[in-house]
Amino acid sequence: MEDKWLNSLITKDAQDGYELAIKLSRMAIKFTQPSEEIRNKIRPEYASNAQNLIASSQVVATNFNTVALANNFWKD
């Protein structure tokens, strides 16, 4: 596991914020299932399931909302 990969939720703009939201989502999976072998084994099962893909998009959206709030929606 990476050490201290999350230094801040503050980003320079919405694009960077969205990329951070994706990173947060991916890291949650990595922490929940630390075995790369198992993650790779089950990936085909969820990668072709529309409901699973929608659920993962919802997780990213929730994380993006968190990052956007932390950045005061990138307003000065």
mmCIF file of the N, C-alpha and C atoms, coordinates in Angstrom:
data_MODEL
# 
_entry.id   MODEL 
# 
loop_
_atom_site.group_PDB 
_atom_site.id 
_atom_site.type_symbol 
_atom_site.label_atom_id 
_atom_site.label_alt_id 
_atom_site.label_comp_id 
_atom_site.label_asym_id 
_atom_site.label_entity_id 
_atom_site.label_seq_id 
_atom_site.pdbx_PDB_ins_code 
_atom_site.Cartn_x 
_atom_site.Cartn_y 
_atom_site.Cartn_z 
_atom_site.occupancy 
_atom_site.B_iso_or_equiv 
_atom_site.pdbx_formal_charge 
_atom_site.auth_seq_id 
_atom_site.auth_comp_id 
_atom_site.auth_asym_id 
_atom_site.auth_atom_id 
_atom_site.pdbx_PDB_model_num 
ATOM 1   N N  . MET A 1 1  ? 0.831   -1.171  0.000   1.00 0.00 ? 1  MET A N  1 
ATOM 2   C CA . MET A 1 1  ? 0.000   0.000   0.000   1.00 0.00 ? 1  MET A CA 1 
ATOM 3   C C  . MET A 1 1  ? 0.887   1.251   0.000   1.00 0.00 ? 1  MET A C  1 
ATOM 4   N N  . GLU A 1 2  ? 0.442   2.231   -0.716  1.00 0.00 ? 2  GLU A N  1 
ATOM 5   C CA . GLU A 1 2  ? 1.202   3.478   -0.788  1.00 0.00 ? 2  GLU A CA 1 
ATOM 6   C C  . GLU A 1 2  ? 1.128   4.216   0.546   1.00 0.00 ? 2  GLU A C  1 
ATOM 7   N N  . ASP A 1 3  ? 2.213   4.864   0.925   1.00 0.00 ? 3  ASP A N  1 
ATOM 8   C CA . ASP A 1 3  ? 2.225   5.657   2.145   1.00 0.00 ? 3  ASP A CA 1 
ATOM 9   C C  . ASP A 1 3  ? 1.738   7.065   1.858   1.00 0.00 ? 3  ASP A C  1 
ATOM 10  N N  . LYS A 1 4  ? 0.831   7.544   2.646   1.00 0.00 ? 4  LYS A N  1 
ATOM 11  C CA . LYS A 1 4  ? 0.375   8.937   2.607   1.00 0.00 ? 4  LYS A CA 1 
ATOM 12  C C  . LYS A 1 4  ? 0.198   9.476   1.196   1.00 0.00 ? 4  LYS A C  1 
ATOM 13  N N  . TRP A 1 5  ? -0.630  8.834   0.409   1.00 0.00 ? 5  TRP A N  1 
ATOM 14  C CA . TRP A 1 5  ? -0.847  9.251   -0.976  1.00 0.00 ? 5  TRP A CA 1 
ATOM 15  C C  . TRP A 1 5  ? -1.813  10.433  -1.069  1.00 0.00 ? 5  TRP A C  1 
ATOM 16  N N  . LEU A 1 6  ? -2.605  10.652  -0.038  1.00 0.00 ? 6  LEU A N  1 
ATOM 17  C CA . LEU A 1 6  ? -3.583  11.742  -0.080  1.00 0.00 ? 6  LEU A CA 1 
ATOM 18  C C  . LEU A 1 6  ? -3.107  12.885  0.802   1.00 0.00 ? 6  LEU A C  1 
ATOM 19  N N  . ASN A 1 7  ? -2.540  13.897  0.162   1.00 0.00 ? 7  ASN A N  1 
ATOM 20  C CA . ASN A 1 7  ? -2.017  15.037  0.906   1.00 0.00 ? 7  ASN A CA 1 
ATOM 21  C C  . ASN A 1 7  ? -3.073  16.097  1.150   1.00 0.00 ? 7  ASN A C  1 
ATOM 22  N N  . SER A 1 8  ? -4.030  16.206  0.243   1.00 0.00 ? 8  SER A N  1 
ATOM 23  C CA . SER A 1 8  ? -5.036  17.260  0.346   1.00 0.00 ? 8  SER A CA 1 
ATOM 24  C C  . SER A 1 8  ? -6.176  16.968  -0.617  1.00 0.00 ? 8  SER A C  1 
ATOM 25  N N  . LEU A 1 9  ? -7.339  17.502  -0.310  1.00 0.00 ? 9  LEU A N  1 
ATOM 26  C CA . LEU A 1 9  ? -8.464  17.458  -1.243  1.00 0.00 ? 9  LEU A CA 1 
ATOM 27  C C  . LEU A 1 9  ? -8.502  18.700  -2.120  1.00 0.00 ? 9  LEU A C  1 
ATOM 28  N N  . ILE A 1 10 ? -7.622  19.635  -1.862  1.00 0.00 ? 10 ILE A N  1 
ATOM 29  C CA . ILE A 1 10 ? -7.589  20.883  -2.620  1.00 0.00 ? 10 ILE A CA 1 
ATOM 30  C C  . ILE A 1 10 ? -6.921  20.640  -3.980  1.00 0.00 ? 10 ILE A C  1 
ATOM 31  N N  . THR A 1 11 ? -7.594  21.069  -5.042  1.00 0.00 ? 11 THR A N  1 
ATOM 32  C CA . THR A 1 11 ? -7.075  20.923  -6.394  1.00 0.00 ? 11 THR A CA 1 
ATOM 33  C C  . THR A 1 11 ? -7.151  22.273  -7.095  1.00 0.00 ? 11 THR A C  1 
ATOM 34  N N  . LYS A 1 12 ? -6.409  22.408  -8.201  1.00 0.00 ? 12 LYS A N  1 
ATOM 35  C CA . LYS A 1 12 ? -6.384  23.705  -8.879  1.00 0.00 ? 12 LYS A CA 1 
ATOM 36  C C  . LYS A 1 12 ? -7.644  23.989  -9.687  1.00 0.00 ? 12 LYS A C  1 
ATOM 37  N N  . ASP A 1 13 ? -8.325  22.923  -10.148 1.00 0.00 ? 13 ASP A N  1 
ATOM 38  C CA . ASP A 1 13 ? -9.527  23.137  -10.958 1.00 0.00 ? 13 ASP A CA 1 
ATOM 39  C C  . ASP A 1 13 ? -10.405 21.888  -10.923 1.00 0.00 ? 13 ASP A C  1 
ATOM 40  N N  . ALA A 1 14 ? -11.552 21.978  -11.575 1.00 0.00 ? 14 ALA A N  1 
ATOM 41  C CA . ALA A 1 14 ? -12.518 20.886  -11.561 1.00 0.00 ? 14 ALA A CA 1 
ATOM 42  C C  . ALA A 1 14 ? -11.968 19.613  -12.214 1.00 0.00 ? 14 ALA A C  1 
ATOM 43  N N  . GLN A 1 15 ? -11.198 19.754  -13.283 1.00 0.00 ? 15 GLN A N  1 
ATOM 44  C CA . GLN A 1 15 ? -10.630 18.571  -13.940 1.00 0.00 ? 15 GLN A CA 1 
ATOM 45  C C  . GLN A 1 15 ? -9.740  17.794  -12.985 1.00 0.00 ? 15 GLN A C  1 
ATOM 46  N N  . ASP A 1 16 ? -8.850  18.505  -12.295 1.00 0.00 ? 16 ASP A N  1 
ATOM 47  C CA . ASP A 1 16 ? -7.998  17.841  -11.313 1.00 0.00 ? 16 ASP A CA 1 
ATOM 48  C C  . ASP A 1 16 ? -8.833  17.269  -10.176 1.00 0.00 ? 16 ASP A C  1 
ATOM 49  N N  . GLY A 1 17 ? -9.901  17.966  -9.820  1.00 0.00 ? 17 GLY A N  1 
ATOM 50  C CA . GLY A 1 17 ? -10.802 17.473  -8.780  1.00 0.00 ? 17 GLY A CA 1 
ATOM 51  C C  . GLY A 1 17 ? -11.467 16.173  -9.175  1.00 0.00 ? 17 GLY A C  1 
ATOM 52  N N  . TYR A 1 18 ? -11.886 16.084  -10.427 1.00 0.00 ? 18 TYR A N  1 
ATOM 53  C CA . TYR A 1 18 ? -12.524 14.867  -10.912 1.00 0.00 ? 18 TYR A CA 1 
ATOM 54  C C  . TYR A 1 18 ? -11.523 13.708  -10.940 1.00 0.00 ? 18 TYR A C  1 
ATOM 55  N N  . GLU A 1 19 ? -10.302 13.995  -11.366 1.00 0.00 ? 19 GLU A N  1 
ATOM 56  C CA . GLU A 1 19 ? -9.275  12.964  -11.372 1.00 0.00 ? 19 GLU A CA 1 
ATOM 57  C C  . GLU A 1 19 ? -8.957  12.493  -9.955  1.00 0.00 ? 19 GLU A C  1 
ATOM 58  N N  . LEU A 1 20 ? -8.991  13.409  -9.001  1.00 0.00 ? 20 LEU A N  1 
ATOM 59  C CA . LEU A 1 20 ? -8.798  13.019  -7.605  1.00 0.00 ? 20 LEU A CA 1 
ATOM 60  C C  . LEU A 1 20 ? -9.960  12.151  -7.134  1.00 0.00 ? 20 LEU A C  1 
ATOM 61  N N  . ALA A 1 21 ? -11.174 12.472  -7.548  1.00 0.00 ? 21 ALA A N  1 
ATOM 62  C CA . ALA A 1 21 ? -12.341 11.668  -7.175  1.00 0.00 ? 21 ALA A CA 1 
ATOM 63  C C  . ALA A 1 21 ? -12.197 10.236  -7.689  1.00 0.00 ? 21 ALA A C  1 
ATOM 64  N N  . ILE A 1 22 ? -11.694 10.095  -8.895  1.00 0.00 ? 22 ILE A N  1 
ATOM 65  C CA . ILE A 1 22 ? -11.465 8.755   -9.443  1.00 0.00 ? 22 ILE A CA 1 
ATOM 66  C C  . ILE A 1 22 ? -10.402 8.032   -8.627  1.00 0.00 ? 22 ILE A C  1 
ATOM 67  N N  . LYS A 1 23 ? -9.340  8.739   -8.288  1.00 0.00 ? 23 LYS A N  1 
ATOM 68  C CA . LYS A 1 23 ? -8.257  8.149   -7.486  1.00 0.00 ? 23 LYS A CA 1 
ATOM 69  C C  . LYS A 1 23 ? -8.787  7.707   -6.121  1.00 0.00 ? 23 LYS A C  1 
ATOM 70  N N  . LEU A 1 24 ? -9.615  8.545   -5.493  1.00 0.00 ? 24 LEU A N  1 
ATOM 71  C CA . LEU A 1 24 ? -10.206 8.182   -4.206  1.00 0.00 ? 24 LEU A CA 1 
ATOM 72  C C  . LEU A 1 24 ? -11.018 6.896   -4.335  1.00 0.00 ? 24 LEU A C  1 
ATOM 73  N N  . SER A 1 25 ? -11.782 6.802   -5.402  1.00 0.00 ? 25 SER A N  1 
ATOM 74  C CA . SER A 1 25 ? -12.626 5.632   -5.629  1.00 0.00 ? 25 SER A CA 1 
ATOM 75  C C  . SER A 1 25 ? -11.775 4.377   -5.843  1.00 0.00 ? 25 SER A C  1 
ATOM 76  N N  . ARG A 1 26 ? -10.745 4.510   -6.643  1.00 0.00 ? 26 ARG A N  1 
ATOM 77  C CA . ARG A 1 26 ? -9.881  3.364   -6.918  1.00 0.00 ? 26 ARG A CA 1 
ATOM 78  C C  . ARG A 1 26 ? -9.118  2.923   -5.667  1.00 0.00 ? 26 ARG A C  1 
ATOM 79  N N  . MET A 1 27 ? -8.677  3.885   -4.882  1.00 0.00 ? 27 MET A N  1 
ATOM 80  C CA . MET A 1 27 ? -7.942  3.550   -3.668  1.00 0.00 ? 27 MET A CA 1 
ATOM 81  C C  . MET A 1 27 ? -8.848  2.868   -2.645  1.00 0.00 ? 27 MET A C  1 
ATOM 82  N N  . ALA A 1 28 ? -10.123 3.241   -2.617  1.00 0.00 ? 28 ALA A N  1 
ATOM 83  C CA . ALA A 1 28 ? -11.062 2.573   -1.710  1.00 0.00 ? 28 ALA A CA 1 
ATOM 84  C C  . ALA A 1 28 ? -11.145 1.085   -2.033  1.00 0.00 ? 28 ALA A C  1 
ATOM 85  N N  . ILE A 1 29 ? -11.176 0.758   -3.323  1.00 0.00 ? 29 ILE A N  1 
ATOM 86  C CA . ILE A 1 29 ? -11.201 -0.643  -3.737  1.00 0.00 ? 29 ILE A CA 1 
ATOM 87  C C  . ILE A 1 29 ? -9.901  -1.333  -3.343  1.00 0.00 ? 29 ILE A C  1 
ATOM 88  N N  . LYS A 1 30 ? -8.799  -0.648  -3.561  1.00 0.00 ? 30 LYS A N  1 
ATOM 89  C CA . LYS A 1 30 ? -7.484  -1.217  -3.242  1.00 0.00 ? 30 LYS A CA 1 
ATOM 90  C C  . LYS A 1 30 ? -7.338  -1.492  -1.748  1.00 0.00 ? 30 LYS A C  1 
ATOM 91  N N  . PHE A 1 31 ? -7.862  -0.590  -0.916  1.00 0.00 ? 31 PHE A N  1 
ATOM 92  C CA . PHE A 1 31 ? -7.791  -0.802  0.533   1.00 0.00 ? 31 PHE A CA 1 
ATOM 93  C C  . PHE A 1 31 ? -8.763  -1.890  0.974   1.00 0.00 ? 31 PHE A C  1 
ATOM 94  N N  . THR A 1 32 ? -9.924  -1.954  0.321   1.00 0.00 ? 32 THR A N  1 
ATOM 95  C CA . THR A 1 32 ? -10.929 -2.952  0.678   1.00 0.00 ? 32 THR A CA 1 
ATOM 96  C C  . THR A 1 32 ? -10.485 -4.348  0.269   1.00 0.00 ? 32 THR A C  1 
ATOM 97  N N  . GLN A 1 33 ? -9.901  -4.473  -0.926  1.00 0.00 ? 33 GLN A N  1 
ATOM 98  C CA . GLN A 1 33 ? -9.392  -5.752  -1.413  1.00 0.00 ? 33 GLN A CA 1 
ATOM 99  C C  . GLN A 1 33 ? -7.924  -5.553  -1.793  1.00 0.00 ? 33 GLN A C  1 
ATOM 100 N N  . PRO A 1 34 ? -7.020  -5.737  -0.837  1.00 0.00 ? 34 PRO A N  1 
ATOM 101 C CA . PRO A 1 34 ? -5.610  -5.455  -1.100  1.00 0.00 ? 34 PRO A CA 1 
ATOM 102 C C  . PRO A 1 34 ? -4.935  -6.422  -2.074  1.00 0.00 ? 34 PRO A C  1 
ATOM 103 N N  . SER A 1 35 ? -5.538  -7.557  -2.350  1.00 0.00 ? 35 SER A N  1 
ATOM 104 C CA . SER A 1 35 ? -4.915  -8.528  -3.252  1.00 0.00 ? 35 SER A CA 1 
ATOM 105 C C  . SER A 1 35 ? -5.129  -8.131  -4.710  1.00 0.00 ? 35 SER A C  1 
ATOM 106 N N  . GLU A 1 36 ? -4.045  -7.759  -5.383  1.00 0.00 ? 36 GLU A N  1 
ATOM 107 C CA . GLU A 1 36 ? -4.140  -7.407  -6.800  1.00 0.00 ? 36 GLU A CA 1 
ATOM 108 C C  . GLU A 1 36 ? -4.593  -8.619  -7.618  1.00 0.00 ? 36 GLU A C  1 
ATOM 109 N N  . GLU A 1 37 ? -4.162  -9.785  -7.225  1.00 0.00 ? 37 GLU A N  1 
ATOM 110 C CA . GLU A 1 37 ? -4.544  -11.010 -7.932  1.00 0.00 ? 37 GLU A CA 1 
ATOM 111 C C  . GLU A 1 37 ? -6.067  -11.208 -7.897  1.00 0.00 ? 37 GLU A C  1 
ATOM 112 N N  . ILE A 1 38 ? -6.652  -11.020 -6.741  1.00 0.00 ? 38 ILE A N  1 
ATOM 113 C CA . ILE A 1 38 ? -8.110  -11.182 -6.621  1.00 0.00 ? 38 ILE A CA 1 
ATOM 114 C C  . ILE A 1 38 ? -8.829  -10.077 -7.382  1.00 0.00 ? 38 ILE A C  1 
ATOM 115 N N  . ARG A 1 39 ? -8.356  -8.831  -7.277  1.00 0.00 ? 39 ARG A N  1 
ATOM 116 C CA . ARG A 1 39 ? -8.989  -7.735  -8.020  1.00 0.00 ? 39 ARG A CA 1 
ATOM 117 C C  . ARG A 1 39 ? -8.971  -8.019  -9.517  1.00 0.00 ? 39 ARG A C  1 
ATOM 118 N N  . ASN A 1 40 ? -7.842  -8.495  -10.026 1.00 0.00 ? 40 ASN A N  1 
ATOM 119 C CA . ASN A 1 40 ? -7.740  -8.815  -11.450 1.00 0.00 ? 40 ASN A CA 1 
ATOM 120 C C  . ASN A 1 40 ? -8.644  -9.977  -11.835 1.00 0.00 ? 40 ASN A C  1 
ATOM 121 N N  . LYS A 1 41 ? -8.812  -10.935 -10.933 1.00 0.00 ? 41 LYS A N  1 
ATOM 122 C CA . LYS A 1 41 ? -9.648  -12.098 -11.207 1.00 0.00 ? 41 LYS A CA 1 
ATOM 123 C C  . LYS A 1 41 ? -11.129 -11.716 -11.313 1.00 0.00 ? 41 LYS A C  1 
ATOM 124 N N  . ILE A 1 42 ? -11.589 -10.818 -10.453 1.00 0.00 ? 42 ILE A N  1 
ATOM 125 C CA . ILE A 1 42 ? -13.019 -10.474 -10.453 1.00 0.00 ? 42 ILE A CA 1 
ATOM 126 C C  . ILE A 1 42 ? -13.370 -9.323  -11.387 1.00 0.00 ? 42 ILE A C  1 
ATOM 127 N N  . ARG A 1 43 ? -12.358 -8.616  -11.892 1.00 0.00 ? 43 ARG A N  1 
ATOM 128 C CA . ARG A 1 43 ? -12.608 -7.474  -12.770 1.00 0.00 ? 43 ARG A CA 1 
ATOM 129 C C  . ARG A 1 43 ? -13.510 -7.808  -13.960 1.00 0.00 ? 43 ARG A C  1 
ATOM 130 N N  . PRO A 1 44 ? -13.293 -8.928  -14.676 1.00 0.00 ? 44 PRO A N  1 
ATOM 131 C CA . PRO A 1 44 ? -14.174 -9.225  -15.818 1.00 0.00 ? 44 PRO A CA 1 
ATOM 132 C C  . PRO A 1 44 ? -15.651 -9.370  -15.429 1.00 0.00 ? 44 PRO A C  1 
ATOM 133 N N  . GLU A 1 45 ? -15.905 -9.827  -14.202 1.00 0.00 ? 45 GLU A N  1 
ATOM 134 C CA . GLU A 1 45 ? -17.291 -10.000 -13.747 1.00 0.00 ? 45 GLU A CA 1 
ATOM 135 C C  . GLU A 1 45 ? -18.020 -8.665  -13.645 1.00 0.00 ? 45 GLU A C  1 
ATOM 136 N N  . TYR A 1 46 ? -17.364 -7.672  -13.073 1.00 0.00 ? 46 TYR A N  1 
ATOM 137 C CA . TYR A 1 46 ? -18.057 -6.382  -12.920 1.00 0.00 ? 46 TYR A CA 1 
ATOM 138 C C  . TYR A 1 46 ? -17.869 -5.467  -14.120 1.00 0.00 ? 46 TYR A C  1 
ATOM 139 N N  . ALA A 1 47 ? -16.834 -5.687  -14.905 1.00 0.00 ? 47 ALA A N  1 
ATOM 140 C CA . ALA A 1 47 ? -16.570 -4.807  -16.047 1.00 0.00 ? 47 ALA A CA 1 
ATOM 141 C C  . ALA A 1 47 ? -17.614 -4.930  -17.140 1.00 0.00 ? 47 ALA A C  1 
ATOM 142 N N  . SER A 1 48 ? -18.319 -6.040  -17.177 1.00 0.00 ? 48 SER A N  1 
ATOM 143 C CA . SER A 1 48 ? -19.342 -6.236  -18.210 1.00 0.00 ? 48 SER A CA 1 
ATOM 144 C C  . SER A 1 48 ? -20.757 -6.184  -17.647 1.00 0.00 ? 48 SER A C  1 
ATOM 145 N N  . ASN A 1 49 ? -20.900 -5.696  -16.432 1.00 0.00 ? 49 ASN A N  1 
ATOM 146 C CA . ASN A 1 49 ? -22.201 -5.616  -15.781 1.00 0.00 ? 49 ASN A CA 1 
ATOM 147 C C  . ASN A 1 49 ? -22.614 -4.154  -15.652 1.00 0.00 ? 49 ASN A C  1 
ATOM 148 N N  . ALA A 1 50 ? -23.672 -3.774  -16.350 1.00 0.00 ? 50 ALA A N  1 
ATOM 149 C CA . ALA A 1 50 ? -24.102 -2.371  -16.372 1.00 0.00 ? 50 ALA A CA 1 
ATOM 150 C C  . ALA A 1 50 ? -24.413 -1.836  -14.980 1.00 0.00 ? 50 ALA A C  1 
ATOM 151 N N  . GLN A 1 51 ? -25.059 -2.624  -14.152 1.00 0.00 ? 51 GLN A N  1 
ATOM 152 C CA . GLN A 1 51 ? -25.391 -2.162  -12.799 1.00 0.00 ? 51 GLN A CA 1 
ATOM 153 C C  . GLN A 1 51 ? -24.137 -1.885  -11.981 1.00 0.00 ? 51 GLN A C  1 
ATOM 154 N N  . ASN A 1 52 ? -23.140 -2.721  -12.130 1.00 0.00 ? 52 ASN A N  1 
ATOM 155 C CA . ASN A 1 52 ? -21.885 -2.506  -11.410 1.00 0.00 ? 52 ASN A CA 1 
ATOM 156 C C  . ASN A 1 52 ? -21.165 -1.261  -11.911 1.00 0.00 ? 52 ASN A C  1 
ATOM 157 N N  . LEU A 1 53 ? -21.198 -1.039  -13.217 1.00 0.00 ? 53 LEU A N  1 
ATOM 158 C CA . LEU A 1 53 ? -20.551 0.153   -13.774 1.00 0.00 ? 53 LEU A CA 1 
ATOM 159 C C  . LEU A 1 53 ? -21.267 1.424   -13.326 1.00 0.00 ? 53 LEU A C  1 
ATOM 160 N N  . ILE A 1 54 ? -22.596 1.377   -13.274 1.00 0.00 ? 54 ILE A N  1 
ATOM 161 C CA . ILE A 1 54 ? -23.361 2.523   -12.779 1.00 0.00 ? 54 ILE A CA 1 
ATOM 162 C C  . ILE A 1 54 ? -23.031 2.770   -11.307 1.00 0.00 ? 54 ILE A C  1 
ATOM 163 N N  . ALA A 1 55 ? -22.940 1.711   -10.531 1.00 0.00 ? 55 ALA A N  1 
ATOM 164 C CA . ALA A 1 55 ? -22.604 1.858   -9.107  1.00 0.00 ? 55 ALA A CA 1 
ATOM 165 C C  . ALA A 1 55 ? -21.226 2.482   -8.929  1.00 0.00 ? 55 ALA A C  1 
ATOM 166 N N  . SER A 1 56 ? -20.265 2.086   -9.754  1.00 0.00 ? 56 SER A N  1 
ATOM 167 C CA . SER A 1 56 ? -18.929 2.676   -9.630  1.00 0.00 ? 56 SER A CA 1 
ATOM 168 C C  . SER A 1 56 ? -18.949 4.147   -10.023 1.00 0.00 ? 56 SER A C  1 
ATOM 169 N N  . SER A 1 57 ? -19.769 4.496   -11.016 1.00 0.00 ? 57 SER A N  1 
ATOM 170 C CA . SER A 1 57 ? -19.918 5.911   -11.394 1.00 0.00 ? 57 SER A CA 1 
ATOM 171 C C  . SER A 1 57 ? -20.528 6.715   -10.257 1.00 0.00 ? 57 SER A C  1 
ATOM 172 N N  . GLN A 1 58 ? -21.445 6.115   -9.521  1.00 0.00 ? 58 GLN A N  1 
ATOM 173 C CA . GLN A 1 58 ? -22.053 6.800   -8.379  1.00 0.00 ? 58 GLN A CA 1 
ATOM 174 C C  . GLN A 1 58 ? -21.029 7.057   -7.279  1.00 0.00 ? 58 GLN A C  1 
ATOM 175 N N  . VAL A 1 59 ? -20.127 6.121   -7.073  1.00 0.00 ? 59 VAL A N  1 
ATOM 176 C CA . VAL A 1 59 ? -19.068 6.305   -6.076  1.00 0.00 ? 59 VAL A CA 1 
ATOM 177 C C  . VAL A 1 59 ? -18.158 7.459   -6.485  1.00 0.00 ? 59 VAL A C  1 
ATOM 178 N N  . VAL A 1 60 ? -17.785 7.507   -7.758  1.00 0.00 ? 60 VAL A N  1 
ATOM 179 C CA . VAL A 1 60 ? -16.951 8.609   -8.253  1.00 0.00 ? 60 VAL A CA 1 
ATOM 180 C C  . VAL A 1 60 ? -17.690 9.928   -8.073  1.00 0.00 ? 60 VAL A C  1 
ATOM 181 N N  . ALA A 1 61 ? -18.989 9.957   -8.389  1.00 0.00 ? 61 ALA A N  1 
ATOM 182 C CA . ALA A 1 61 ? -19.778 11.189  -8.242  1.00 0.00 ? 61 ALA A CA 1 
ATOM 183 C C  . ALA A 1 61 ? -19.810 11.644  -6.788  1.00 0.00 ? 61 ALA A C  1 
ATOM 184 N N  . THR A 1 62 ? -19.969 10.725  -5.868  1.00 0.00 ? 62 THR A N  1 
ATOM 185 C CA . THR A 1 62 ? -19.967 11.072  -4.443  1.00 0.00 ? 62 THR A CA 1 
ATOM 186 C C  . THR A 1 62 ? -18.615 11.649  -4.040  1.00 0.00 ? 62 THR A C  1 
ATOM 187 N N  . ASN A 1 63 ? -17.542 11.012  -4.497  1.00 0.00 ? 63 ASN A N  1 
ATOM 188 C CA . ASN A 1 63 ? -16.203 11.529  -4.180  1.00 0.00 ? 63 ASN A CA 1 
ATOM 189 C C  . ASN A 1 63 ? -15.956 12.884  -4.838  1.00 0.00 ? 63 ASN A C  1 
ATOM 190 N N  . PHE A 1 64 ? -16.456 13.070  -6.055  1.00 0.00 ? 64 PHE A N  1 
ATOM 191 C CA . PHE A 1 64 ? -16.298 14.371  -6.717  1.00 0.00 ? 64 PHE A CA 1 
ATOM 192 C C  . PHE A 1 64 ? -17.050 15.449  -5.941  1.00 0.00 ? 64 PHE A C  1 
ATOM 193 N N  . ASN A 1 65 ? -18.217 15.131  -5.435  1.00 0.00 ? 65 ASN A N  1 
ATOM 194 C CA . ASN A 1 65 ? -18.961 16.090  -4.620  1.00 0.00 ? 65 ASN A CA 1 
ATOM 195 C C  . ASN A 1 65 ? -18.150 16.496  -3.390  1.00 0.00 ? 65 ASN A C  1 
ATOM 196 N N  . THR A 1 66 ? -17.523 15.525  -2.756  1.00 0.00 ? 66 THR A N  1 
ATOM 197 C CA . THR A 1 66 ? -16.690 15.806  -1.586  1.00 0.00 ? 66 THR A CA 1 
ATOM 198 C C  . THR A 1 66 ? -15.526 16.730  -1.942  1.00 0.00 ? 66 THR A C  1 
ATOM 199 N N  . VAL A 1 67 ? -14.855 16.426  -3.043  1.00 0.00 ? 67 VAL A N  1 
ATOM 200 C CA . VAL A 1 67 ? -13.715 17.251  -3.475  1.00 0.00 ? 67 VAL A CA 1 
ATOM 201 C C  . VAL A 1 67 ? -14.199 18.648  -3.863  1.00 0.00 ? 67 VAL A C  1 
ATOM 202 N N  . ALA A 1 68 ? -15.312 18.735  -4.575  1.00 0.00 ? 68 ALA A N  1 
ATOM 203 C CA . ALA A 1 68 ? -15.852 20.039  -4.980  1.00 0.00 ? 68 ALA A CA 1 
ATOM 204 C C  . ALA A 1 68 ? -16.192 20.890  -3.760  1.00 0.00 ? 68 ALA A C  1 
ATOM 205 N N  . LEU A 1 69 ? -16.798 20.288  -2.758  1.00 0.00 ? 69 LEU A N  1 
ATOM 206 C CA . LEU A 1 69 ? -17.105 21.034  -1.532  1.00 0.00 ? 69 LEU A CA 1 
ATOM 207 C C  . LEU A 1 69 ? -15.834 21.506  -0.843  1.00 0.00 ? 69 LEU A C  1 
ATOM 208 N N  . ALA A 1 70 ? -14.823 20.655  -0.791  1.00 0.00 ? 70 ALA A N  1 
ATOM 209 C CA . ALA A 1 70 ? -13.554 21.034  -0.163  1.00 0.00 ? 70 ALA A CA 1 
ATOM 210 C C  . ALA A 1 70 ? -12.892 22.190  -0.884  1.00 0.00 ? 70 ALA A C  1 
ATOM 211 N N  . ASN A 1 71 ? -13.164 22.302  -2.175  1.00 0.00 ? 71 ASN A N  1 
ATOM 212 C CA . ASN A 1 71 ? -12.578 23.366  -2.989  1.00 0.00 ? 71 ASN A CA 1 
ATOM 213 C C  . ASN A 1 71 ? -13.508 24.552  -3.179  1.00 0.00 ? 71 ASN A C  1 
ATOM 214 N N  . ASN A 1 72 ? -14.589 24.548  -2.415  1.00 0.00 ? 72 ASN A N  1 
ATOM 215 C CA . ASN A 1 72 ? -15.586 25.620  -2.544  1.00 0.00 ? 72 ASN A CA 1 
ATOM 216 C C  . ASN A 1 72 ? -15.982 25.808  -4.010  1.00 0.00 ? 72 ASN A C  1 
ATOM 217 N N  . PHE A 1 73 ? -16.115 24.659  -4.695  1.00 0.00 ? 73 PHE A N  1 
ATOM 218 C CA . PHE A 1 73 ? -16.520 24.624  -6.104  1.00 0.00 ? 73 PHE A CA 1 
ATOM 219 C C  . PHE A 1 73 ? -15.611 25.479  -6.981  1.00 0.00 ? 73 PHE A C  1 
ATOM 220 N N  . TRP A 1 74 ? -14.345 25.585  -6.627  1.00 0.00 ? 74 TRP A N  1 
ATOM 221 C CA . TRP A 1 74 ? -13.315 26.283  -7.397  1.00 0.00 ? 74 TRP A CA 1 
ATOM 222 C C  . TRP A 1 74 ? -13.627 27.761  -7.614  1.00 0.00 ? 74 TRP A C  1 
ATOM 223 N N  . LYS A 1 75 ? -14.363 28.330  -6.664  1.00 0.00 ? 75 LYS A N  1 
ATOM 224 C CA . LYS A 1 75 ? -14.637 29.766  -6.704  1.00 0.00 ? 75 LYS A CA 1 
ATOM 225 C C  . LYS A 1 75 ? -13.613 30.479  -5.854  1.00 0.00 ? 75 LYS A C  1 
ATOM 226 N N  . ASP A 1 76 ? -13.315 31.687  -6.246  1.00 0.00 ? 76 ASP A N  1 
ATOM 227 C CA . ASP A 1 76 ? -12.410 32.517  -5.431  1.00 0.00 ? 76 ASP A CA 1 
ATOM 228 C C  . ASP A 1 76 ? -13.135 33.092  -4.247  1.00 0.00 ? 76 ASP A C  1 
# 
